[in-house]
Amino acid sequence: MSSAGRALPDVGLVVAARQGDQRALDDVVAASLPLVYNIVGRALRGHADVDDVVQETLVRVIRYLPALNDPAAYRSWLVAIAIRQVRDWETRRRVALNRDAGLDAIHNVPDPASDFAGMTILRLGLTDQRREVAEATRWLDPDDQELLSLWWLEETGEITRNEVADALGLSPGHVAVRIHRMKEQIQSARGVVRALRARPGCPDLETGRAAGRGRG
């Protein structure tokens, strides 16, 4: 169990913060910061807006903490707010792209977050197998990217399965099904990664890739 993931305020501190104790509120925010950064950083895949989304999350924590009915549920509540802010960021980003460019132009706009897997591979010197997994995650849709970020945190002990379920508004059983499907998609994508990196490549695949580049 990661000590960082569990270094969150106890119930007594949350209660004091809800009642207007400014020092307690400062301590609650400080203790929450590492987990929020972990969730947002993974979900946004290293995008430059991570700090902004973390700040928006903590602003909402401060604003709505007095309305939290069950202080013992603070962790789950915090995770849910962070995920909601990530979704809002994704929505704003899609709207901005659609507003500033036509559909044809959008296809040529580099995604600032798309190279996160590449940076991870470069900086960490991953093994071939881990490199495949990192590259395969690029093929996941936004909902599964979000699920992947939470599942990684669960696997490292930062959050629990129930907290993942609460953040997504699903039952633990439904989360288990989605994780299973996500893993299958990653495995399929790893096959695509291997095919794209194969030397010599498949002639049909190379023809398809060349055609795709011709349409760009």
C-alpha positions as CSV (number, residue, x, y, z in Angstrom):
1,M,0.0,0.0,0.0
2,S,1.4,3.3,-1.0
3,S,2.0,5.6,1.9
4,A,1.4,8.6,-0.4
5,G,-2.0,7.4,-1.4
6,R,-3.1,7.0,2.2
7,A,-1.6,10.3,3.5
8,L,-5.1,11.9,3.5
9,P,-6.7,13.8,6.3
10,D,-8.5,11.9,9.0
11,V,-12.2,12.3,9.8
12,G,-11.6,14.7,12.7
13,L,-9.6,17.1,10.5
14,V,-12.3,17.0,7.8
15,V,-14.9,17.7,10.4
16,A,-12.9,20.7,11.7
17,A,-12.4,22.0,8.2
18,R,-16.2,21.7,7.5
19,Q,-16.9,23.8,10.6
20,G,-14.7,26.7,9.4
21,D,-11.3,25.9,11.0
22,Q,-9.0,27.6,8.4
23,R,-5.9,25.8,9.6
24,A,-7.7,22.5,9.4
25,L,-8.8,23.4,5.9
26,D,-5.3,24.2,4.8
27,D,-4.1,20.9,6.2
28,V,-6.9,19.0,4.3
29,V,-6.0,20.7,1.0
30,A,-2.3,20.0,1.5
31,A,-2.9,16.4,2.4
32,S,-5.1,15.9,-0.7
33,L,-2.7,17.5,-3.2
34,P,-0.6,14.4,-3.9
35,L,-3.5,12.1,-4.7
36,V,-5.2,14.8,-6.9
37,Y,-2.0,15.3,-8.8
38,N,-1.7,11.6,-9.3
39,I,-5.2,11.2,-10.6
40,V,-5.2,14.3,-12.9
41,G,-1.6,13.7,-14.1
42,R,-2.4,10.2,-15.3
43,A,-5.8,11.1,-16.7
44,L,-4.4,14.0,-18.8
45,R,-1.3,12.0,-19.7
46,G,1.1,14.7,-18.8
47,H,-0.6,17.6,-20.5
48,A,0.5,21.1,-19.6
49,D,-2.9,21.9,-18.1
50,V,-2.5,19.4,-15.2
51,D,-1.7,22.2,-12.7
52,D,-4.9,24.1,-13.8
53,V,-7.1,21.1,-13.4
54,V,-5.6,20.3,-10.0
55,Q,-6.3,23.8,-8.9
56,E,-9.9,23.7,-10.2
57,T,-10.4,20.5,-8.3
58,L,-9.1,21.9,-5.0
59,V,-11.1,25.1,-5.4
60,R,-14.2,22.9,-5.6
61,V,-13.1,20.9,-2.6
62,I,-12.8,24.1,-0.6
63,R,-16.1,25.5,-1.9
64,Y,-18.2,22.4,-1.3
65,L,-16.6,20.8,1.7
66,P,-19.2,22.3,4.1
67,A,-21.9,20.4,2.2
68,L,-20.2,17.0,2.5
69,N,-22.6,14.9,4.5
70,D,-20.3,12.1,5.5
71,P,-16.7,13.2,6.4
72,A,-15.7,9.5,6.4
73,A,-16.4,9.5,2.7
74,Y,-14.0,12.3,2.0
75,R,-11.5,10.2,-0.1
76,S,-14.3,8.9,-2.5
77,W,-15.7,12.4,-2.7
78,L,-12.3,13.9,-3.6
79,V,-11.6,11.3,-6.3
80,A,-15.1,11.9,-7.8
81,I,-14.5,15.7,-8.0
82,A,-11.1,15.2,-9.6
83,I,-12.6,12.9,-12.3
84,R,-15.4,15.4,-12.9
85,Q,-12.8,18.1,-13.5
86,V,-10.9,15.9,-15.9
87,R,-14.1,15.3,-17.9
88,D,-14.9,19.0,-18.0
89,W,-11.3,19.6,-19.3
90,E,-11.8,17.0,-22.0
91,T,-15.1,18.6,-23.0
92,R,-13.6,22.1,-23.2
93,R,-10.7,20.9,-25.2
94,R,-12.9,19.2,-27.8
95,V,-15.1,22.3,-28.1
96,A,-12.1,24.5,-28.6
97,L,-10.7,22.2,-31.3
98,N,-14.0,22.1,-33.1
99,R,-14.4,25.9,-32.8
100,D,-10.9,26.8,-34.0
101,A,-10.5,24.4,-36.9
102,G,-12.6,22.5,-39.5
103,L,-12.7,18.7,-39.3
104,D,-10.0,18.3,-41.9
105,A,-7.7,20.6,-40.0
106,I,-8.4,18.8,-36.7
107,H,-6.8,15.7,-38.1
108,N,-3.6,17.5,-38.7
109,V,-3.4,19.2,-35.2
110,P,-0.9,17.4,-33.0
111,D,-2.4,16.3,-29.7
112,P,-0.3,17.9,-26.9
113,A,-1.0,14.8,-24.8
114,S,-0.4,12.2,-27.4
115,D,3.3,12.0,-26.9
116,F,3.0,11.1,-23.2
117,A,3.6,7.4,-23.9
118,G,6.7,8.3,-25.9
119,M,8.1,10.5,-23.2
120,T,7.5,7.7,-20.7
121,I,9.4,5.2,-22.8
122,L,12.3,7.6,-23.3
123,R,12.6,8.8,-19.7
124,L,12.1,5.4,-18.0
125,G,13.9,3.2,-20.5
126,L,11.1,0.7,-20.5
127,T,11.6,-2.9,-21.5
128,D,10.2,-4.0,-24.9
129,Q,7.1,-5.5,-23.2
130,R,6.3,-2.4,-21.1
131,R,7.0,-0.2,-24.1
132,E,4.4,-2.1,-26.1
133,V,1.8,-1.6,-23.3
134,A,2.7,2.2,-23.0
135,E,2.3,2.6,-26.8
136,A,-0.9,0.5,-26.8
137,T,-2.6,2.8,-24.4
138,R,-2.7,5.5,-27.1
139,W,-5.4,3.5,-28.9
140,L,-7.8,3.7,-26.0
141,D,-10.8,6.0,-26.2
142,P,-11.1,8.9,-23.6
143,D,-13.4,6.9,-21.3
144,D,-11.0,4.0,-21.2
145,Q,-8.0,6.4,-20.7
146,E,-9.9,7.7,-17.6
147,L,-10.5,4.2,-16.4
148,L,-6.9,3.3,-17.0
149,S,-5.7,6.2,-14.9
150,L,-7.9,5.1,-12.0
151,W,-7.0,1.4,-12.4
152,W,-3.3,2.2,-12.2
153,L,-3.9,4.1,-9.0
154,E,-5.8,1.1,-7.6
155,E,-3.0,-1.3,-8.6
156,T,-0.4,0.9,-6.7
157,G,-2.6,1.1,-3.7
158,E,-3.4,4.8,-4.0
159,I,-7.2,4.3,-4.1
160,T,-9.6,1.4,-3.6
161,R,-11.9,-0.4,-6.0
162,N,-14.9,1.2,-4.2
163,E,-13.4,4.6,-4.7
164,V,-12.9,3.9,-8.4
165,A,-16.5,2.8,-8.6
166,D,-17.8,5.9,-6.8
167,A,-15.7,8.2,-9.0
168,L,-17.2,6.6,-12.2
169,G,-20.7,6.3,-10.8
170,L,-20.7,2.6,-11.3
171,S,-21.0,-0.5,-9.1
172,P,-17.7,-2.4,-8.3
173,G,-19.0,-5.3,-10.4
174,H,-19.5,-3.0,-13.4
175,V,-16.0,-1.5,-12.9
176,A,-14.5,-5.0,-12.9
177,V,-16.2,-5.8,-16.3
178,R,-15.0,-2.5,-17.8
179,I,-11.4,-3.1,-16.6
180,H,-11.5,-6.6,-18.1
181,R,-12.7,-5.2,-21.4
182,M,-10.1,-2.4,-21.2
183,K,-7.3,-5.0,-20.7
184,E,-8.5,-7.0,-23.7
185,Q,-8.4,-3.8,-25.8
186,I,-4.8,-3.1,-24.6
187,Q,-3.8,-6.6,-25.6
188,S,-5.3,-6.2,-29.0
189,A,-3.6,-2.8,-29.4
190,R,-0.3,-4.4,-28.5
191,G,-0.7,-6.7,-31.5
192,V,-1.2,-3.6,-33.6
193,V,2.0,-2.0,-32.1
194,R,4.0,-5.1,-32.8
195,A,2.7,-5.2,-36.4
196,L,3.5,-1.5,-37.0
197,R,7.1,-2.0,-35.7
198,A,7.7,-5.3,-37.5
199,R,10.7,-5.4,-39.9
200,P,10.1,-6.2,-42.7
201,G,6.6,-5.0,-42.4
202,C,3.5,-6.6,-43.9
203,P,3.0,-5.3,-47.5
204,D,-0.7,-4.8,-47.1
205,L,-0.2,-2.9,-43.9
206,E,2.5,-0.7,-45.4
207,T,0.2,0.1,-48.3
208,G,-2.5,1.1,-45.9
209,R,-0.2,3.3,-43.9
210,A,1.1,5.0,-47.1
211,A,-2.5,5.6,-48.2
212,G,-3.3,7.1,-44.9
213,R,-0.3,9.4,-45.1
214,G,-1.4,10.4,-48.6
215,R,-4.8,11.6,-47.3
216,G,-3.2,13.7,-44.5
